[in-house]
Amino acid sequence: MAQETKSSKNRKRARIRRLIITAVILLIAGAAAFFYFTKKNTPVVVEEKAFYTVTKETYENVISVSGNISAAQKQELQAAGAGTVTAVYVKSGDHVKKGDVILELDDTDQRYNLEKHDYDITQKRINGSQREIELMLAQRETLVKKLNDRKVVATFDGIVVKLSVAVGDYLQAQDSVGTIIDRSYMTTSVEVVETDVAKLKIGQKVTFTFPAYSKPVEGYVYAYPNMGTITNRGATVVPVDVRIDNPPDEILPNYSFTGEIEITAPKTVILVENQAIGYGDDGQTFAEIMLPDGSTRKVDVTVEQYDRTHVNVTEGLSGNETLKSQSATAPSGQYTFQASGSAGDDFSGFPGGGGFGGGMPGGMGGGFPGGR
């Protein structure tokens, strides 16, 4: 009998505990529902300014590059053989044409050898065979080349930028005595990362900035290969040849630069908040520009939506104007708008993605379904 009384008391306590838990859950659910519907139907108050400033912004779509510029062509002035300098025809800074002789070495031996060979050919024509004459004519070409190699000749039109030789100097074969460059254009190769290569096109504008020159210099993309290379850093890049036609005289070979390859032309937008634009009865958009004396001047404008809060003014404004607010309802310097359904709802703190998931404790299943 005592055991039955004790068991009955335990069951009673369990029922009371389940009732308390159920009441607590129902209370929480009621509070959440009240909060949800109250939030959904309560206007959201957003502070509105009385005036708005029009801003002008320019966006650029470019690839940044850097490097050192080089002349179109470069020739190191070197002697083909050893000998004494007998003549120098130019000096540093002179312009030369392709084929101009820069300097000559003593050619006494080479002239003697050629003249002696010509005499031998003449004799061979009298009493020699045709085959012997053919071989001697072939040898003559070699002697002529040796004579011509006593002259250092310009291989293209250019400027002598360095020359350190004088008559009487003795040169060894391959001694370098000066440099000629072609500055009709300047060129360089820049690295472009693989993710930007698809944006490249031949002829794209390149703007160069040189620390040694105060103005930007314009060039263009000249060529690039259809394969990449791997740098010692492990990055994949494509070498892109860029070029400057008729460069300024102040820019010299090996000058450093930074630059930008223009993918698309810069885009300028004129932005202002939505609230600064009014709408007439005929649908025409307008703005009211604040004047220095405190009055306003109404102007028709053409706009396109830029983002949720701003419009891009395509006609009617130029930037930096101060506009009067055009909000229809602005009591006490504020305006209101109605929250949209579930756009601003956030019940992420509750299980089930915003609802009330799971079952009731103590075996009371079901409850409120998860999710919305």
C-alpha positions as CSV (number, residue, x, y, z in Angstrom):
1,M,0.0,0.0,0.0
2,A,2.8,2.3,0.9
3,Q,4.6,1.5,-2.4
4,E,1.4,2.3,-4.4
5,T,1.1,5.7,-2.6
6,K,4.7,6.5,-3.4
7,S,4.3,5.6,-7.1
8,S,1.2,7.7,-7.3
9,K,3.0,10.7,-5.9
10,N,5.9,10.2,-8.4
11,R,3.5,10.1,-11.4
12,K,1.8,13.3,-10.1
13,R,5.1,15.1,-9.8
14,A,6.0,14.0,-13.4
15,R,2.7,15.4,-14.7
16,I,3.3,18.7,-13.0
17,R,6.8,18.9,-14.4
18,R,5.6,18.2,-18.0
19,L,2.8,20.8,-17.6
20,I,5.4,23.4,-16.4
21,I,7.7,22.7,-19.3
22,T,4.8,22.8,-21.8
23,A,3.7,26.2,-20.4
24,V,7.2,27.6,-20.6
25,I,7.5,26.5,-24.3
26,L,4.1,27.9,-25.1
27,L,5.1,31.2,-23.5
28,I,8.3,31.4,-25.5
29,A,6.4,30.6,-28.7
30,G,3.8,33.2,-28.0
31,A,6.5,35.9,-27.3
32,A,8.3,35.0,-30.6
33,A,5.1,35.2,-32.6
34,F,4.3,38.5,-31.1
35,F,7.8,39.8,-31.9
36,Y,7.6,38.5,-35.5
37,F,4.2,40.1,-36.3
38,T,5.0,43.3,-34.5
39,K,8.3,43.7,-36.5
40,K,6.6,42.9,-39.8
41,N,4.0,45.6,-39.5
42,T,5.9,48.3,-37.7
43,P,7.4,51.0,-40.0
44,V,11.2,51.2,-39.9
45,V,12.4,54.7,-39.1
46,V,15.4,55.8,-41.1
47,E,17.2,59.1,-40.6
48,E,17.0,61.4,-43.6
49,K,19.4,64.3,-44.3
50,A,18.0,67.6,-45.4
51,F,20.7,68.0,-48.1
52,Y,22.8,65.6,-50.2
53,T,26.1,66.2,-52.0
54,V,26.6,64.9,-55.5
55,T,29.8,63.0,-56.0
56,K,31.7,62.3,-59.2
57,E,33.7,59.0,-59.3
58,T,35.8,57.4,-62.1
59,Y,36.4,53.7,-62.2
60,E,39.2,52.2,-64.2
61,N,39.6,48.6,-65.5
62,V,43.4,48.2,-65.9
63,I,46.2,45.8,-65.5
64,S,49.2,47.3,-63.6
65,V,52.7,46.6,-64.9
66,S,56.2,47.8,-64.3
67,G,59.7,47.4,-65.8
68,N,62.5,49.1,-67.7
69,I,62.2,50.5,-71.2
70,S,64.6,49.6,-74.0
71,A,65.5,51.1,-77.4
72,A,64.0,49.5,-80.5
73,Q,67.4,48.3,-81.6
74,K,70.9,48.4,-80.1
75,Q,74.3,47.8,-81.7
76,E,77.5,47.3,-79.8
77,L,80.4,48.7,-81.9
78,Q,83.0,46.0,-82.0
79,A,86.1,45.3,-84.1
80,A,86.0,42.0,-86.1
81,G,89.8,41.6,-85.8
82,A,92.8,43.1,-84.1
83,G,94.5,46.2,-85.5
84,T,95.2,49.9,-85.2
85,V,92.5,52.4,-85.7
86,T,93.2,54.6,-88.7
87,A,90.1,56.6,-89.0
88,V,87.0,57.6,-86.8
89,Y,84.1,59.3,-88.7
90,V,81.6,60.0,-86.0
91,K,81.3,61.2,-82.4
92,S,78.8,60.6,-79.5
93,G,75.4,62.1,-80.3
94,D,75.7,61.8,-84.0
95,H,72.9,60.4,-86.1
96,V,73.9,57.7,-88.5
97,K,72.3,55.8,-91.4
98,K,72.4,52.1,-92.1
99,G,75.7,51.4,-93.8
100,D,77.6,54.4,-92.6
101,V,81.2,53.7,-91.6
102,I,81.9,54.4,-88.0
103,L,85.7,53.7,-87.9
104,E,88.4,51.8,-89.8
105,L,91.3,49.7,-88.8
106,D,94.6,49.4,-90.6
107,D,93.9,47.2,-93.7
108,T,97.3,47.1,-95.4
109,D,97.7,43.3,-95.1
110,Q,94.2,42.6,-96.3
111,R,94.5,44.9,-99.3
112,Y,97.8,43.3,-100.3
113,N,96.4,39.8,-100.0
114,L,93.4,40.7,-102.2
115,E,95.5,42.4,-104.9
116,K,97.9,39.5,-104.9
117,H,95.1,37.1,-105.3
118,D,93.5,39.1,-108.2
119,Y,96.9,39.0,-110.0
120,D,97.1,35.2,-109.5
121,I,93.6,34.8,-111.0
122,T,94.7,36.8,-114.0
123,Q,97.7,34.5,-114.6
124,K,95.5,31.5,-114.1
125,R,93.1,32.6,-116.8
126,I,96.0,32.3,-119.2
127,N,97.3,28.8,-118.5
128,G,95.0,27.3,-115.8
129,S,92.0,25.1,-115.8
130,Q,88.5,26.3,-115.4
131,R,88.1,24.4,-112.1
132,E,91.2,26.2,-110.7
133,I,89.8,29.6,-111.6
134,E,86.5,28.8,-109.9
135,L,88.3,27.8,-106.7
136,M,90.3,31.0,-106.8
137,L,87.1,33.2,-107.3
138,A,85.5,31.5,-104.3
139,Q,88.7,32.3,-102.2
140,R,88.5,35.9,-103.4
141,E,85.1,36.3,-101.7
142,T,86.8,35.4,-98.4
143,L,89.5,37.9,-98.9
144,V,87.0,40.7,-99.7
145,K,85.1,39.9,-96.5
146,K,88.3,40.2,-94.5
147,L,89.0,43.6,-96.0
148,N,85.5,44.8,-95.3
149,D,85.8,43.6,-91.7
150,R,88.4,46.3,-91.1
151,K,85.5,48.7,-91.1
152,V,82.9,49.0,-88.3
153,V,79.6,49.9,-90.0
154,A,76.1,51.0,-88.6
155,T,73.6,48.2,-89.2
156,F,70.5,50.5,-88.9
157,D,69.5,54.1,-88.7
158,G,70.2,55.4,-85.2
159,I,72.1,57.6,-82.7
160,V,75.7,57.0,-81.5
161,V,75.1,57.2,-77.7
162,K,78.6,56.2,-76.7
163,L,82.0,56.1,-78.5
164,S,85.3,55.7,-76.8
165,V,88.0,55.3,-79.5
166,A,90.5,57.5,-81.2
167,V,92.9,57.2,-84.2
168,G,96.0,55.3,-83.2
169,D,94.2,53.1,-80.6
170,Y,95.0,49.4,-80.9
171,L,92.0,47.1,-80.7
172,Q,91.7,43.4,-80.1
173,A,89.0,41.3,-81.9
174,Q,85.6,41.9,-80.3
175,D,86.7,44.9,-78.3
176,S,83.6,47.1,-77.7
177,V,84.2,50.8,-78.4
178,G,80.6,52.3,-78.5
179,T,76.9,51.8,-78.9
180,I,74.3,52.8,-81.5
181,I,70.6,52.8,-80.6
182,D,67.4,53.2,-82.6
183,R,65.0,55.5,-80.8
184,S,62.3,55.6,-83.4
185,Y,60.3,53.6,-80.9
186,M,61.0,52.0,-77.5
187,T,59.8,48.7,-76.2
188,T,59.8,46.3,-73.2
189,S,58.4,43.1,-72.1
190,V,56.1,43.1,-69.0
191,E,54.7,40.1,-67.0
192,V,51.0,39.7,-66.9
193,V,49.6,37.0,-64.5
194,E,47.6,34.2,-66.1
195,T,44.3,35.3,-64.6
196,D,44.5,38.6,-66.6
197,V,45.6,37.2,-69.9
198,A,42.1,36.7,-71.3
199,K,41.6,40.5,-71.0
200,L,44.5,41.3,-73.3
201,K,44.1,42.5,-76.9
202,I,46.7,43.7,-79.4
203,G,46.6,47.5,-79.6
204,Q,45.3,48.1,-76.1
205,K,46.4,51.5,-74.7
206,V,49.2,51.5,-72.2
207,T,49.9,54.5,-70.0
208,F,53.5,54.7,-68.8
209,T,54.7,56.8,-65.8
210,F,58.5,57.5,-65.6
211,P,60.1,58.8,-62.4
212,A,62.5,60.8,-64.7
213,Y,59.7,62.4,-66.7
214,S,56.9,64.6,-65.4
215,K,54.2,63.6,-68.0
216,P,52.5,60.3,-68.7
217,V,53.5,58.6,-71.9
218,E,51.1,56.6,-74.1
219,G,52.0,53.3,-75.7
220,Y,50.2,50.1,-76.7
221,V,50.2,46.3,-76.5
222,Y,52.3,45.1,-79.4
223,A,52.5,41.3,-79.1
224,Y,52.2,38.4,-76.6
225,P,52.7,34.6,-77.0
226,N,50.1,31.9,-76.8
227,M,51.8,30.2,-73.8
228,G,52.9,31.2,-70.4
229,T,56.1,30.9,-68.5
230,I,56.8,30.0,-64.9
231,T,58.8,32.4,-62.8
232,N,61.3,31.4,-60.2
233,R,58.6,32.3,-57.6
234,G,56.4,29.5,-59.1
235,A,53.9,31.9,-60.6
236,T,52.6,31.5,-64.2
237,V,52.8,34.7,-66.3
238,V,52.7,35.7,-69.9
239,P,55.4,38.1,-71.3
240,V,53.6,40.9,-73.1
241,D,55.5,43.2,-75.5
242,V,54.5,46.9,-75.2
243,R,55.7,49.7,-77.3
244,I,56.1,53.5,-77.4
245,D,56.3,55.2,-80.8
246,N,58.2,58.5,-81.1
247,P,59.1,58.6,-77.4
248,P,60.2,61.9,-75.8
249,D,63.9,62.7,-76.0
250,E,64.1,62.8,-72.2
251,I,63.3,59.1,-71.9
252,L,66.4,57.0,-72.2
253,P,66.9,53.3,-72.6
254,N,66.8,51.3,-69.3
255,Y,64.7,54.0,-67.5
256,S,62.3,52.4,-65.0
257,F,58.5,52.9,-65.3
258,T,55.2,51.8,-63.9
259,G,52.2,51.5,-66.2
260,E,48.6,50.5,-66.7
261,I,47.2,48.4,-69.6
262,E,43.7,49.8,-70.2
263,I,41.2,47.0,-70.6
264,T,38.2,49.2,-71.0
265,A,37.9,53.0,-71.1
266,P,37.5,54.7,-67.7
267,K,33.9,55.0,-66.6
268,T,32.7,58.1,-64.7
269,V,29.6,58.1,-62.6
270,I,27.8,60.9,-60.9
271,L,26.2,59.6,-57.7
272,V,23.7,60.8,-55.2
273,E,21.3,59.2,-52.7
274,N,17.8,58.2,-53.9
275,Q,16.2,60.8,-51.6
276,A,17.7,63.7,-53.5
277,I,15.7,62.9,-56.6
278,G,12.1,63.9,-57.1
279,Y,9.5,62.7,-59.5
280,G,7.0,65.0,-61.2
281,D,3.4,64.2,-62.0
282,D,4.5,63.5,-65.6
283,G,7.2,61.0,-64.4
284,Q,10.0,63.4,-65.1
285,T,12.8,63.1,-62.5
286,F,14.2,66.4,-61.1
287,A,16.6,67.7,-58.5
288,E,16.7,71.0,-56.6
289,I,20.2,72.6,-56.4
290,M,20.9,74.7,-53.3
291,L,22.2,78.1,-54.2
292,P,24.5,80.3,-52.1
293,D,21.6,82.6,-51.0
294,G,19.7,79.6,-49.6
295,S,17.2,79.4,-52.5
296,T,17.0,76.4,-54.9
297,R,17.0,75.9,-58.6
298,K,15.0,73.0,-60.1
299,V,16.7,71.1,-62.9
300,D,15.4,68.1,-64.8
301,V,17.7,65.1,-64.6
302,T,18.0,61.6,-66.1
303,V,19.0,58.9,-63.7
304,E,19.6,55.1,-63.5
305,Q,19.7,53.0,-60.4
306,Y,23.3,52.4,-59.3
307,D,22.7,50.4,-56.1
308,R,20.0,50.2,-53.4
309,T,20.7,53.6,-52.0
310,H,22.2,55.6,-54.9
311,V,21.4,56.6,-58.5
312,N,23.7,57.5,-61.3
313,V,22.8,60.9,-62.8
314,T,23.5,60.6,-66.6
315,E,22.1,64.0,-67.5
316,G,21.5,67.3,-65.7
317,L,24.2,67.3,-63.0
318,S,28.0,67.5,-63.2
319,G,29.1,66.6,-59.6
320,N,29.7,68.5,-56.4
321,E,26.3,70.1,-56.3
322,T,24.3,70.2,-53.0
323,L,20.7,69.0,-53.5
324,K,17.7,69.5,-51.3
325,S,16.0,66.3,-50.1
326,Q,12.9,65.3,-52.1
327,S,11.4,62.8,-49.6
328,A,7.6,63.0,-49.6
329,T,7.2,62.4,-45.9
330,A,9.8,63.9,-43.7
331,P,8.2,64.8,-40.3
332,S,10.8,66.0,-37.8
333,G,13.6,65.4,-40.3
334,Q,12.8,61.7,-40.7
335,Y,11.0,59.5,-43.2
336,T,9.6,56.0,-42.9
337,F,9.3,53.0,-45.1
338,Q,7.5,49.7,-44.6
339,A,9.6,46.6,-43.9
340,S,9.2,43.9,-46.6
341,G,7.7,40.7,-45.3
342,S,10.6,38.4,-44.3
343,A,13.5,40.4,-45.8
344,G,14.5,41.8,-42.5
345,D,13.4,38.9,-40.3
346,D,16.1,37.1,-38.4
347,F,15.3,34.2,-36.2
348,S,18.6,32.4,-36.7
349,G,19.0,32.0,-33.0
350,F,16.2,29.4,-32.9
351,P,16.8,25.8,-34.0
352,G,15.6,24.6,-37.4
353,G,16.7,27.7,-39.4
354,G,14.3,30.2,-37.7
355,G,11.4,28.1,-36.4
356,F,10.9,25.9,-33.3
357,G,12.2,22.4,-34.0
358,G,12.2,19.2,-32.0
359,G,9.7,17.6,-29.7
360,M,8.4,18.3,-26.2
361,P,10.5,16.9,-23.3
362,G,9.2,14.0,-21.5
363,G,7.9,12.2,-24.6
364,M,5.5,15.0,-25.7
365,G,6.5,15.0,-29.4
366,G,5.6,17.3,-32.3
367,G,5.9,20.9,-31.1
368,F,6.5,23.6,-33.7
369,P,8.0,22.5,-37.0
370,G,11.5,23.7,-37.9
371,G,12.0,26.2,-40.7
372,R,9.6,28.7,-42.1
